[in-house]
Each structure stands twice: as C-alpha cells, then as structure tokens.
Amino acid sequence: MRMLRILLTLVAVGATGMYGSLASAAGRGGESTETTTTGGRMRISARLSVEPAIWPARALQDVTLRMILKNEGASAAVVYPLIAKTIPRTSMAGEGIEWTLQATAAGNRAPVRIQEIRTYYGPPGEPRAAKWLKANGQVTLSPGREHATEIAACWIPNSLLKPEQLDPAMLDPDGMDGIGPRKFDLPAGQESAPPLSSLIPLTKASILVLGRRCADMKKDLGKKRELLRGEVVGFFPAPGAYVLEASFIQDSWMQIGEKLSVPTAPVSISVGEH
C-alpha cells in the first residue's frame, strides 16, 4: 500500500498571562492554516502526520501518529513534550501537559469516541514530582528547530473482530465508562451523556488501539473475548472518510513552563473502504 504522509501546520503563540485576541486565516488545498495569539513570548507551531492515511477493511494495519512542535520565533523556546501525556488514560495521573487527539467523521463532524476501556476504577495515582518533571521534561528549541513525538497504534477492522469482543456487557461490565448502561447513581442535579452503545452500532465498529502495535494484538485477536479491556480505543462506527486533529496543551497546575495551546491542522484519513 502506498504510504501517505500529510503534513499541515498551524501556528500559535504561548503567553504567560492573559491570551490576546485571535486572528485566523483558512488555507486551501495543501496550504497551512495559521492562528496567532498576540502578546506572547513564544511562537510555536504544531503539525500532525498519519502514516498510512488509508486503513484497510480486511487486514490489521500498524499506524504511526507523529506530532511535531516547531519554534517559529526568533529566540529560543522552552517546551515540555518529554513529559506530555500522549494517550488518554483516565487511570493515570497527569500534570496538565499533554497531546490530545480528536477524530471526527468528515461529513457530519460526528465525534469518534476515544477512551480507555478500564479494568481499574480507583484513584489515578500520584503525579510525578515537579522537580523531576522540570529536570527531565524540558526541550529547548532554537529558532527553526523541531521536536517530534510519535504514538504507535493498531488498526483493527470490524471484519476481524468477533461481536462478543465489542459487546457493551464485556467492554463496560460495571457501567462505569459510558459504553453500556450506567450502573450507578449520579448526584442530584447531574446528568450523564448517553452510553456509546446507544449512539453507534457498536458491534459493527472498527477499532484503533493507541499505544500498541498489531503484532501485540494479533495473538489474541481471534480468541480472547476481553481483547480490548485495559486498552485505549477509538471506535470508528462505519467505513468512510474521517478527520484527525491533535493539540499540544501546556497548562500545568504545577507551574511548569509557559501556558501554551497549539492545535494542528486536520488530516484526512480513509478507513475500511478498501
């Protein structure tokens, strides 16, 4: 399969205090889109590449998501991508520095649910010490220099999954993760979102497993009912065109680094059509 590499850039400026006004200009075709925040000290751009950008209907496919920060300014910039949370595990404590990933259907922009299929519902543990984070997470980017972060993933089309592996009763047996019916009471006045199983035909979904290679998943694919338990999964409800976007967020409650929010431009992918 021909490898597709799509690199689009979106620029933002970090500020230590209040953010200024935003100005944006939409690009066309292969042009980038630029968003600038005034009054900041850092000019950092972010771009996302997805390789490959066509995910097959009847075969496993290793996918690499590559998120790149670039210093667009005239002076050195300090960022903390080495300690960024890259996979959305709610069972793991974070420090307010992360790469987030969003997926939506290209036509109606319906969001794709990306979440951890938990096997543990307790506290997320203690965050790492601020002194250690500052010593081990810092990257100094000279003007024009880049830093890349990669996430491995495994695409599993619906044709290779058994219906019981996508059964809400198996994925969410305790009703704690919003996949099957909720099995606990909410405080008075609070409401929960509808369970995923009521929004999409779950047993027809294809899956992107973040943080894993297909060689890891293949051995249990045809026989392990709990294949997806403990994994971080994106549920793609049907074949078609989708859009992936990422954002680098540096907003630590530990006061590590300047506040920064840098989204990438969208990347188009095709899933399950070929």
C-alpha positions in Angstrom: 0.0 0.0 0.0 1.3 3.4 -0.9 2.2 5.3 2.2 0.5 8.7 2.5 2.1 11.4 4.5 0.0 14.5 5.2 1.7 17.4 7.0 -0.2 20.5 7.8 0.8 23.3 10.1 -1.0 25.5 12.5 0.8 28.2 14.4 0.1 29.5 17.9 1.8 31.8 20.4 2.1 31.0 24.1 1.5 33.6 26.8 2.3 33.5 30.5 -0.7 35.7 31.3 -4.0 36.5 29.6 -4.3 35.5 26.0 -4.8 38.3 23.4 -7.2 38.4 20.5 -7.1 35.6 17.9 -6.8 36.1 14.2 -7.1 33.2 11.8 -6.8 32.7 8.0 -8.0 29.5 6.4 -5.8 27.8 3.9 -6.8 26.0 0.8 -5.6 22.7 -0.6 -2.1 21.9 0.7 -1.7 25.4 2.3 -1.5 25.6 6.1 -3.9 27.4 8.3 -2.4 29.9 10.7 -3.7 31.1 14.1 -1.8 33.7 16.1 -2.2 34.8 19.7 -0.9 38.3 20.3 1.1 39.4 23.3 3.0 36.2 24.0 6.7 35.4 24.0 6.8 32.0 22.2 5.8 31.3 18.6 5.3 27.5 18.4 3.7 25.6 15.5 2.3 22.1 15.6 1.7 19.6 12.8 0.4 16.1 12.6 1.3 13.3 10.2 -0.6 10.0 9.9 1.1 7.1 8.2 -0.6 5.4 6.4 -3.7 7.5 5.9 -5.7 4.6 4.3 -6.7 1.9 6.8 -7.9 -1.3 5.2 -11.2 -3.2 5.5 -9.9 -6.7 5.9 -6.4 -6.5 7.4 -4.6 -5.3 10.5 -2.6 -2.1 9.9 0.1 -0.5 12.1 -0.4 3.2 12.2 2.1 5.9 13.3 0.9 9.3 14.6 3.7 11.8 14.6 3.1 15.2 16.3 5.8 17.9 15.7 6.4 21.1 17.6 8.5 23.8 15.8 9.9 27.1 17.1 8.7 29.7 14.6 10.1 32.6 16.7 13.4 34.5 16.7 14.6 33.3 20.1 14.9 30.0 21.9 11.7 28.5 23.3 11.4 26.0 26.2 8.6 23.4 26.0 7.9 20.2 27.9 6.8 17.5 25.4 9.0 14.8 27.0 6.6 14.6 30.0 3.4 15.1 28.0 0.6 12.6 28.4 0.1 11.2 24.9 -2.5 8.5 25.4 -5.8 9.4 27.3 -5.7 7.0 30.2 -8.0 8.2 32.9 -6.4 5.7 35.3 -3.1 7.5 35.1 -2.4 10.8 36.8 -1.4 13.8 34.6 0.3 17.1 35.2 -1.5 19.3 32.8 0.9 18.8 29.9 -0.5 16.6 27.1 -1.0 15.8 23.4 -4.7 15.3 22.8 -6.2 13.5 19.7 -9.6 14.1 18.2 -11.3 12.2 15.4 -14.5 13.2 13.6 -16.5 11.9 10.6 -15.6 14.1 7.6 -19.2 14.6 6.6 -21.2 15.4 9.6 -18.3 16.0 12.0 -19.7 13.5 14.4 -17.0 12.8 17.0 -15.3 9.4 17.3 -15.1 8.2 21.0 -11.5 7.7 22.1 -11.2 6.3 25.6 -9.7 3.9 28.0 -11.5 0.6 28.5 -10.8 0.4 32.2 -10.2 -2.6 34.3 -9.5 -0.4 37.4 -11.8 2.3 38.7 -9.8 3.6 41.7 -7.7 6.8 42.0 -5.3 7.6 39.2 -2.2 7.5 41.4 0.2 10.3 42.5 1.5 12.7 39.9 5.3 12.9 39.4 7.3 15.4 41.5 7.6 18.9 40.0 11.4 18.9 40.5 11.7 15.7 38.5 9.4 16.9 35.7 11.3 20.1 35.3 14.6 18.3 35.1 13.5 15.6 32.7 10.8 17.1 30.6 12.4 20.2 29.1 13.2 20.7 25.5 14.9 23.9 24.3 14.1 24.7 20.7 16.4 27.1 18.8 14.7 29.2 16.2 13.5 26.9 13.4 14.2 23.7 15.3 11.6 20.9 15.8 10.7 18.2 18.3 8.7 15.1 17.3 6.5 12.8 19.4 5.3 9.5 18.0 2.4 7.3 19.0 2.1 3.8 17.8 -1.3 2.4 17.1 -3.0 -0.7 15.7 -6.0 -0.5 13.3 -8.4 -3.5 13.6 -11.2 -3.5 11.1 -14.6 -4.8 12.1 -14.2 -7.8 9.8 -11.5 -9.2 12.1 -13.4 -8.7 15.4 -15.9 -11.0 17.0 -19.2 -9.5 18.1 -18.6 -10.5 21.7 -15.4 -8.5 21.7 -17.5 -5.4 21.1 -20.3 -6.4 23.4 -21.1 -3.5 25.9 -21.6 -6.0 28.6 -18.0 -7.2 28.1 -16.4 -3.7 27.5 -18.1 -2.0 30.3 -19.4 -4.7 32.7 -19.7 -2.3 35.7 -21.3 0.5 33.7 -18.6 3.0 34.7 -17.2 4.1 31.3 -20.2 5.3 29.4 -20.2 2.4 26.9 -23.0 0.4 28.3 -25.9 1.5 30.6 -24.8 3.3 33.7 -25.0 1.2 36.8 -24.5 3.9 39.5 -26.5 6.8 40.7 -25.4 10.4 40.0 -25.6 13.2 42.5 -28.9 15.2 42.4 -29.0 17.6 39.5 -26.3 15.9 37.4 -26.8 14.2 34.1 -24.6 11.8 32.1 -24.1 11.6 28.4 -25.9 8.7 26.6 -23.9 5.5 26.5 -21.9 4.9 23.4 -23.9 1.7 22.7 -27.0 3.9 22.2 -25.2 6.2 19.8 -23.5 3.9 17.3 -23.9 0.2 16.2 -21.1 -0.9 18.5 -20.7 -4.4 17.2 -20.2 -3.0 13.7 -17.4 -0.6 14.7 -13.8 -0.8 13.7 -11.1 0.0 16.3 -7.9 2.0 16.6 -5.9 0.8 19.6 -3.5 3.5 20.8 -0.1 2.7 22.2 0.1 -0.8 20.7 1.5 -2.5 17.6 -0.5 -5.1 15.7 2.0 -7.8 16.5 1.0 -7.4 20.1 -2.7 -7.7 19.4 -2.7 -10.4 16.7 -2.1 -13.3 19.0 -5.3 -12.7 21.0 -7.4 -11.3 18.1 -9.4 -14.4 17.3 -9.8 -16.0 20.7 -9.7 -13.5 23.6 -13.1 -12.1 24.4 -11.6 -9.4 26.6 -9.2 -8.3 23.8 -9.9 -4.6 24.4 -10.1 -4.4 28.1 -7.3 -2.3 29.5 -6.6 -0.6 26.1 -7.2 2.9 24.9 -9.5 2.6 21.9 -11.1 4.8 19.2 -14.4 3.5 18.0 -15.0 4.2 14.3 -18.7 3.4 13.7 -18.6 2.8 9.9 -16.3 2.9 6.9 -15.6 6.2 5.3 -13.7 9.5 5.5 -12.6 10.9 8.8 -10.5 13.7 10.1 -7.8 13.5 12.8 -6.5 16.6 14.7 -4.1 16.9 17.6 -3.3 19.7 20.1 -0.4 20.3 22.4 -1.5 21.6 25.8 1.0 23.0 28.3 -1.1 24.3 31.2 0.4 22.6 34.3 -1.1 23.2 37.7 2.5 22.7 38.9 3.6 25.9 37.1 5.8 24.0 34.7 6.6 26.1 31.6 4.5 28.9 29.9 0.9 28.3 29.2 0.6 27.0 25.6 -2.3 25.6 23.5 -1.3 24.6 19.9 -3.7 22.8 17.7 -2.7 21.1 14.4 -4.5 21.4 11.2 -6.8 18.5 10.3 -5.5 15.4 8.5 -7.9 13.4 6.3 -7.9 9.6 6.5 -9.9 6.8 4.9 -11.0 3.8 7.0 -12.4 0.5 6.0 -13.2 1.4 2.4 -10.5 -0.7 0.6 
